[in-house]
């Protein structure tokens, strides 16, 4: 589980986006790299490729250098808070940056949790899921000791620990424990996740990178230290080496003279960034105002999907754990705004409870920073334990509006920011196969005025 309408995303949540189209060949020598003018598409593609990693590096810098959380130290987020984009307020979060080396393992101690959803999600430096530790993936050892070790090494670990290999010296952990109407119990369980950390682990600091924001993405400086960025974390993307070779060639070209640098900067400014922002407005599979990605967590070669998820929904999980439906527009294709009222009406034969084996929730976020929207009710989300009331015909309506919509059931109202745009995230945890296969969508986001 920090960082438009542009609109969103979440951009979740989420994204079976447009695939890269570059077909140019990789330069075979430094001389050729310096002399060859890269195509505009190669510059766009390699920028898109690197941006996904930069977003994770930015988050690591924030956590370590701004929040000072340190490595191998668990941050138990207070209920209802999280310092990253698109947080889920239906769970107790705990997060950590894990660091190991060739001779030292870190032990994650997972408590026994029954009757509520939980998972300890481990992710790599590109925002890809390594593994989820929970009772579904480890049915014989759903709790206890898990030894996190550097891949290919054999440090001493407890005999009763489950060994989990990490692809590099660092990994991000984001664990979730479902509140399920009893937040006090969830919080106690949250605190029972602990680390056992040996002395002597060698930990490299986060890479130093230029500052950038959601409104002002990084520019041509993304090519200033390509080799260092590539070497900082292995990438499981099948076409990673192809993109990396092109990035090194573009860096070499941009450093030939001021004209070359200006050319790369101009293509990024006029083509790469606009292409990314345009992709964020509507991504993946779209229906009824919702956009959804089924590749979150494991992106294959979808560089744009990985960017969008890391930009608006960093630490998103695999579809087996969660499918995120992002509302950026209404069913008529118009941007969501707090100046309007919307109804999401689930027919009685397709209620959200029927789509999950875990739980579901829906939350309103501001754009472009994707934080929860403050309101007088302090009501930020609705879910399966919110006590929602059904309509007379057995259907279920969720209402969106800056004030209680006329004719709406008060308990089913989710406040939106008056006079401002917003996004909405509908989460399905342990979604059933019908959801994972794209055969179930939330009801359309219908404008009512």
HELIX and SHEET records of a PDB file:
HELIX    1   1 UNK A   30  UNK A   35  1                                   6    
HELIX    2   2 UNK A   40  UNK A   61  1                                  22    
HELIX    3   3 UNK A   62  UNK A   66  3                                   5    
HELIX    4   4 UNK A  183  UNK A  191  1                                   9    
HELIX    5   5 UNK A  220  UNK A  223  5                                   4    
HELIX    6   6 UNK A  226  UNK A  231  1                                   6    
HELIX    7   7 UNK A  240  UNK A  254  1                                  15    
HELIX    8   8 UNK A  258  UNK A  267  1                                  10    
HELIX    9   9 UNK A  268  UNK A  272  3                                   5    
HELIX   10  10 UNK A  273  UNK A  281  1                                   9    
HELIX   11  11 UNK A  303  UNK A  312  1                                  10    
HELIX   12  12 UNK A  348  UNK A  350  5                                   3    
HELIX   13  13 UNK A  352  UNK A  355  5                                   4    
HELIX   14  14 UNK A  410  UNK A  412  5                                   3    
HELIX   15  15 UNK A  433  UNK A  436  1                                   4    
SHEET    1   A 5 UNK A  75  UNK A  76  0                                        
SHEET    2   A 5 UNK A  91  UNK A  99 -1                                        
SHEET    3   A 5 UNK A 170  UNK A 178 -1                                        
SHEET    4   A 5 UNK A 118  UNK A 123 -1                                        
SHEET    5   A 5 UNK A 129  UNK A 133 -1                                        
SHEET    1   B 4 UNK A 162  UNK A 166  0                                        
SHEET    2   B 4 UNK A 144  UNK A 150  1                                        
SHEET    3   B 4 UNK A 106  UNK A 110 -1                                        
SHEET    4   B 4 UNK A 194  UNK A 197 -1                                        
SHEET    1   C 6 UNK A 285  UNK A 287  0                                        
SHEET    2   C 6 UNK A 290  UNK A 292 -1                                        
SHEET    3   C 6 UNK A 322  UNK A 327 -1                                        
SHEET    4   C 6 UNK A 422  UNK A 429 -1                                        
SHEET    5   C 6 UNK A 360  UNK A 366 -1                                        
SHEET    6   C 6 UNK A 381  UNK A 383 -1                                        
SHEET    1   D 4 UNK A 413  UNK A 415  0                                        
SHEET    2   D 4 UNK A 396  UNK A 401  1                                        
SHEET    3   D 4 UNK A 342  UNK A 346 -1                                        
SHEET    4   D 4 UNK A 445  UNK A 447 -1                                        
END                                                                             
